[in-house]
């Protein structure tokens, strides 16, 4: 199985779990997604979102976002930071 397919499935299932009110499942799936793509800044931003929405952890979200390094030429990710 390709990593991209696994990442897509984890993202999709986390979103469905969150929409279905299963925050614990959404958080677990997002954590697994982060393990599969740890260098992907977009995935790391999803982890920040999960801390807010799934774990109700704004302090952890602020710490996580501060640790994300975004390439200077990626204006889209720099807007999120």
Protein Blocks (a to p, Z undefined) as FASTA:
>chain_A
ZZklmmmmmmmmmmmmmmnopaklmmmmmmmmmmmmmmlmklmmmmmmmmmmmnopaklm
mmmmmmpccdfklmklmmmZZ
